[in-house]
């Protein structure tokens, strides 16, 4: 605990106050090393004993300092001891030779204090660095003790205060920190700088008119010397697994999922290589599979055969309730909800406009101008109802011209006229009555699944939104986050799938009034959707490229920052 | 970021060989006798090395990890086959619908 605090108070807060932990190769290697060390636990001889002391994995506590420590090794003789701590990395290089890192020094000093409190004499401690196989001695002097005691007090105060410390600025510690994808140090600092600019601009230029965020951002990006460092990887390389076959059984053997059809194994998939499992309709999962996936923290999304998103099976998930508490408080605040909702709706309309501009053969300028107008209106709407109205009008305008983006020529004259034409008549759902509507509904269903999973991963309650109001069984927050991504991910997938003929008229069937995808059509469309999710895009704020899966998470985490009050405004995701 | 690894092993004892084979099935695709093709993140590599390290006899057996570089964009440049064809399956997701992969 002390080690983390000295390394980075924010890391300490995440791991010890909020209970968030993420493993990286470094932490894993350390943990596995300790597994070996901890396999042997020795009793520590009492200080009065005269003999030699060499005890591994000693657990000791101190009443006066209110500390508890697991000490890897205690060496010494006749009551005079040295704690030894095993470290995975290498010592710090100084002019005077190798030296223990400040965080390690604090940790060793705390161990020494505990040993002293238990009646041993302890003037020295040792950090053993595995990478260089060096023992580095640390003298437990007055100065170190004072520093350590102060650090302990500061850590306690921080935990009691319950507010997260700001991220380190441009720190070399960040790139290898395992929590960097959760902490988003540079992104948070960057967004934190935005509102200050906004208020300046407000005062100087526009009276009470707030400069639109996108323009503000463009200016900030232009003036800042370089873009935000990309500390999180662009791709996570884990792939989603979709099980859609009727009557399939998913079993588990070791770390491998076996998907069987009766007694025949159809496919084997390693748990380590998938990010989530989606099952459609009549698919069975064995208890071992569910347990294994929960343990590995891979969510299972359940869909009806027709693609309706029913629910999610998750492990215990995040232990962090602080964000949830804030979320519930903020959801009651109409001004807060309005602020977030404005940004979401405005982004959505701007993204719809961008999509038209990109894909429409000749986008009518009137429509583009109108959409722009409504986006600006949304940015200053007075109430959620007003926003809902603006969103509705914009959506109608947009969907009226949706067909212009579908480039599908009439098939050869000799063929019989196909039953289905891939054109959008008007947007309809429950049930969708034509193929394009069916595709749109299915894409939204997939997207809401992914955002529900993201909400869980970030620590939100997906059912309490800021823009979408409460309704039983509706993942309102996931839908909130989804707004801006509807055109970019879902609509775009539909357009690509149709234009590149990944789905064709023959991929649809009509059941009563409803139109749905056939098995092969669904397979093609799932591929198209995931291909879209895998596309690298430039983040408009931070200037680095990452795929949509990653961007969804970054946006959800930014919203969490807004909810906990670390940054002032939610920056919607808008592509150019 | 994932890298493709060839993991090849030479194990002197049949019982250990069997255990190594079973363990490796959790980490990668069985390519040939005693050769697995794996896609490892740095964490996976640590985990795999640790798992095998607990099984093998460190004075008699040998496991080699051959790093073939990033999975992304590897295509079929790095491994080519003579005889039975070798193919990389590169898809953004895994869809199992009961029909054999076309």
Interface residues (C-beta under 8 A of the other chain):
Chain A: X23 X24 X25 X28 X29 X32 X233 X235 X237 X239 X240 X241 X242 X243 X244 X245 X246 X247 X248 X254 X255 X256 X259 X261 X266 X267 X269 X270 X272 X273 X274 X519 X520 X522 X523 X526 X527 X530 X531 X533 X534
Chain B: X1 X2 X22 X25 X26 X27 X28 X39 X41 X42 X43 X44 X45 X46 X47 X50 X71 X72 X91 X92 X93 X94 X95 X96 X97 X98 X99 X100 X101
